[in-house]
């Protein structure tokens, strides 16, 4: 009778252990990973690394129409998103000024990934390529935070996202690496297109709406000799516009570059004063969340730069 009970108990014990293993995190049945991104470029980069990996969700705190989170204040809805997330993918370098205590208070366990950590920073007023008119910055301390508007920097930021995702879900590290490798290959081709085009540029001085293109200018050997707005929302005076128009004429700047996220009126007034056309450059801070959206926008920028800078 005792042997019979032992024989009956054995299958039950095996079944119980199997159930425990199925519930164990080490069994491969990882719990869902909830990733929150700060704004559009971080969302695009993260979605490319995640791909179709099951059990990983990606959401963005700011809607894709919002733009850069300059001076952004967290809302109660944002705090709920943060509280529900496991990872928070941010640009860093002061772009998201709300990082720190508000985020920790909403979710003490969340891991914040500042993707720009591997980028060589441009320090406003020092190695800032903004030339004669640069160096005033945009209220982010002394580091220009617009790192992603450079395919070379984007590659570094994608790798930081890959490392963070792999640390959070080791079982999916191989998938994250495969997806990141494929995306980095595309971004490398994009960077090479920019660098090849830069060799044909006959003009190398540019004027931008604000300091968002400084990293791209550094990559391409361009000099930003002026900015229309030296602080978000702070319009230049009539005298400042006249001085900038004089700089455009003296430095033979071929165009004024506006941004689609802002009204073109200031750029148009400056261009008329200086006698040059207005061209639009997109910093990819608003728009589509499609996997190729960053590449598509940057190739449009490349076409614009070639048109403006390669002509005699």
Secondary structure, 3 states (H helix, E strand, C coil): CHHHHHHHHHHHHHHHHHHHHHHCHHHCCCCCEEEEECCHHHHHHHHHHHCCCCCEEEEECCCCCCCCCCCCCCCHHHHHHHHHCCEEEECCCCCCCCCCHHHHHHCCCCEEEEHHHHCCCCECCCCCCCHHHCCCCCCCCCECCCCCCCHHHHHHHHHHHHHHHHHHCHHHHHHHHHHHHHHHHHHHHHHHHHHHHHCCCCCCEEEECCHHHHHHHHHHCCEEEEECCCCCCCCCCHHHHHHHHHHHHHCCCCEEEECCCCCCHHHHHHHHHHCCEEEECCCCCCCCCCCCHHHHHHHHHHHHHHHHHCCC
